[in-house]
């Protein structure tokens, strides 16, 4: 594989002429970089690994929220029992806990997004890594991740919310 870099001012006709010259040299083919990268198996594997790592990170985040909320509910069992005893419905109890999970997710996003920007801008100072990795943030990249993170926090809050709402007020008030 040879990499030939053309000046940005080269016309499409000149590019076609260069491709034809390369094709006349023998069993060679010339393709633009974007076409070459679309067929590159190594790049496809790296993209799949990056997606897998992202899914694992999001899942661990949701499990962390689930764990934090389970512990919070365990510690606030009496308070939840009092709220239910004074008339809070199961849905209101569940909604308050799911809302707490969503707030945790939003807080994580408010901390995580600026931290990721800071870390990504430090790549350029790392030897060899800075030449390979570059982060160009855009709303098209960030928004789906934010929605997925907050959504997973909401999903992670459903079980603790259901568990809290299914307690009987009398049983919750007896716990110490």
Secondary structure by P-SEA (a helix, b strand, c coil): cbbbbbcccccaaaaaaaaaaaaacccbbbbcaaaaaaacaaaaaaaaaaaaaaaaaaaaaaaaaaaaaaaaaaaaaaaaaaaaaacccaaaaaaaaaaaaaaaaaaaaaaaaaaaaaaaaaccccccccccccccccccccaaaaaaaaaaaaaaaaaaaaaaaaccaaaaaacc
